[in-house]
């Protein structure tokens, strides 16, 4: 139990719930730049370009992995290829809205080199939005295209058919073969560039 004394006070609710790091948020707000806010869940990825104001955050533009399904995306909506496409979509929308530069806001998420957060960042960079970053954090092009998923699926299919069907049941239900993911990724990426490209 925390010690209670004359100077003790209740922390903000979002800090108690470990949802907001107020020191990090204050540093980002003081930069005066727009924030590229990336959030990753077990099923989805979202990206928003946000301007902080005294009265609250103002969303300039956003993209969500659910939108990829409208473009024909048949794979999972929370893997590295989907994260990249969300970043690309958000980046193109931001450019059309006159946004050229942002800073990355990952909130309380733990950054992992080459992970989904940095796949979103790579997508935004490829769309033409300038975001300060270290090159070592970005995922490799092969992972962005989903070649690691396709290779793993091919390996399971040739050896463990039952495990293949269990792990890729979502793909199979949609009538999509995970081995075709890199080609499918290129197709959806081209559709985004054609429809939203600046």
N, C-alpha and C positions, 0 to 999 in steps of 0.2 A: 504494500500500500504506500502511495506517495506521502512524503512528509507534508504536513499542512502547517503553515506558519503565517505571520502577519503579511508576508510579501507573496504568498502563494495565490495563484489565480487559475481559473479553469482555462484550459487550452481551447483554441477554436475547434469546433466540431469536426471539420474536415481534416485537421491535423490529428485529432484523437483517432479518427477512422483511418488514418494513413492514406488519405486521398490527395492531399495537397502539401507540397513542400513550400512554405511561404517565403523562406529565404531565397530559394531558387527563383520563385515567381517574381519576387521583388527585383532581383538582379535582371531578369528578362524584361520586366516592365521599364526599368531605368535605362535600358539600352535604347529605348525609343523606337525599336524596330518591330515590324510585324512578326508574329510567331507562327511557325508551322507546327501545329499541335498534332502529334501522332499518338493514336491509342490502338492497342492490339488486344483482342479477346481470344477465347478459344475458337470462336466461329467466324469472327469478322475483323476487319481492319478499317480504321477511319482516319482521315486526314482533314484538317481544317486550317485555313489561314485566318488568324485572329488579330484584331487590333484591340489593345487594352485601353479602356477609357475610365475616368473616375467613377462613372456610373455603372461600369461592368464591361465585360468583354463583348466585342462586336465581331460577328463572323462575317468575313469578306467573301469567302468561298469554301466549299467543302466537297469531299468525295467519300463514298462508302463502298465497301466491297460488294454489297448487295446490288449496286448499280451495274456491276460487271455482268451479272446474269442477263440483264436487258440487252447487253451487247453480244450475248451468245456464249459467255464463259460457262463451261461445264465442269471445271475442276473445283476443288475446295476453295473457299473464300477467305481462308486464313493461313495460306502458305506463302512462301517467299515470292513466287511469280505473281500471285494476287496482290501482295503488298506493293510490289513494284508498279503494277498497273494502276493501283489506287493513287500512288504518288504521282504518276505520269498524268492521270486524269485531273487531279487536284492542281498540279503544276500548270497545265494548259489553261485551266479555268482561271487560275490566279493571274497568268500572263494577260489573258483577255480582260481581266479586271484592272489592269495597270500595275500589277505587283511585280517587281523585279528582284526584290531582296527580302529574305526572312531570316530568323534564327530558329533553330530546332528546339522544340519544347517536348520532352518525353515524359514529363510529369514524374511520378514515383516509380516508373518502370525501370528495371535494371538493364542498362545497355549491354548488348552482346555483339561482339565483332561479327559482321556479316549476317546479322539477324534481320528480322522482319522490319524493325524500326528503321534500319539503315537501307533496307530495300525500298521503303517508301521515300526516304531521302534521295536515293539514286534516281527514282522516277521523277521526282520534282526537279532535280538537277538536269536530267535529260530533257525536261520540258522547257528549260531555259531560266529557271528561278535560281538566283545565287543564294546559297546557304553555306556559311562557314562550316568546315568539317575537316577531318583527317582522312586521307585517302585509304589508310589501312582499315578503316571501319566498314567500308562499303563491301557488299558481297560480290563474288566473282560473277562474270557474265554467264557462265555455265549454270550456276545456281539460280540466277535470275530467270533464265529460260526454263528452269525445272528439269534440267538433264539428270540431276541426282535422283529425282523422284522417278523418272522414266527408267533409269538404270536399275534402281531398286525393285521396281515393279517387274521388269523383265527377268531379274534374278529370281524373284519369288515365284513367278509364273512357271519358270522352267524347273524349279525344285520343289516348292511347297504350294501346290494349287489351292489348298484349303485356306492357308494363311493369306495368300494373295486375294482370295475372294473376301476374306474378313477385313483386311486392311483397306482395300479399295472398293468396298461395297457401295459407297456413295457415287463413285465414278461409274461402276457397273450399272447401277440403277438408272443412271442418266443415259446409258448406252454409249459410254465414252471409255476408250482404252487409255489408261494412264501412260502407256508407252508412247502415246502420240502427244504428250503434253508440250514438249518444246515447239512442235509445229503449230499446235493450237494457240500457244502463247503468242507466237509471231503473228498469227492471224488476228487475234484480238488487239494486240499492240498496234497493228496497222490500221485496224478499224478506229481506234482511239485517235491516232495521229491524223487520219483522214477527216474524222468528224470534228475534233476539237483542236487540232494543231494550229498554231499561230502562224 
